[in-house]
């Protein structure tokens, strides 16, 4: 899953996620479209079984945080699946007619 967490308490949430569930996070600079407030968006990619732990931490730090969750087709890299590559197929010969 991929989770976007919107909270003014991004620093505390980030520290707890990395320490307590050993999950890497990415902080993205953000600005509210309505409020124009500057902030940081927390992006977490985790396995489904980690989702309740993430919710618990976020709710504990900031009960007003806004969270979106999306399923992802594949996650490759450290802590997830290895990159999969298929051998390149031979290019087809083309025939120019006319």
N, C-alpha and C positions, 0 to 999 in steps of 0.2 A: 504494500500500500504506500501511497504518498500522502503525507499530511502537510497542509499549510496551516500554520498557527499564527494568528494575529493577536499580539498582546504588547502592552507597554512594558511588561515585565519579561521581555525576551531574554535578558541576560540571566536572570534567575532560572527561567525554564530551561535554557540551553545548558547551563551548568548541571542541573539535575538530570536532564536526559542523558548527557554524556557520562556522568558519574554513576547513576543508578541503574540504567538499563544498557549502558555501554553502546549507545547508538550515536553515530555521527549526525551532525546537523549542519545545515547551510543557512547563513543569514543573508538576506537580500534587502538592500535598501528599498524603502517603500514610502509612499506618500498617499494619504487618504484623499480620495477623489472629492469628497464633500468637505471634510474638515481641513484639508491641506496639511494635516499634521504629519511631520516626518517620523519615521519609525523603522523597524526592521521586521521582516517577515521571516518566520522560522520554517524551513523546509526539512521534513524528516521522511526518509524512505526506510520502511521497516517491514518486518514480516507481520502477517495478520495477528499472530498470537502476541505481538508486542503492543498492539493498539490499546488495549485496556490499561496497560502500564503508562503509556503516553497520556491518555485521558486523565488518569489519576494524578499524575504529576502536574499537568496543566491546570486542572481544576483546583488542586491544592494551592498552587502559586497564584493563579488569577481566575477566579470563578466567572469573570466577565470576558474571558478570552473567546475568540471566534476561531473555530476549527473547521477546515474542510478536509474530506477524506476521498481519495480516488484510488481505484484499482489500477495497477499498472500491468502491462503485458509481460515484461521481463525486467530484471534488474541484474546488471552485470558489473563485476568489479569486487573490490575488497569486501569480504563479509557476505557476499551473495554468490550468484552463479559465475562460473568462468565464462569468458568470452567464447562464443561458438562461431566458428567460421567454416563455410563450405568451400570446397575447392572450386576455383573458377572454372566454368565450363568453357570449352573451346568456342571461339567465335564462329558463327555460321558463315559459310561462303555465300556471297551474294552474286547473282548473275544479272548483269545489266542487259536488258532487252531493248533494242531499238535505239 
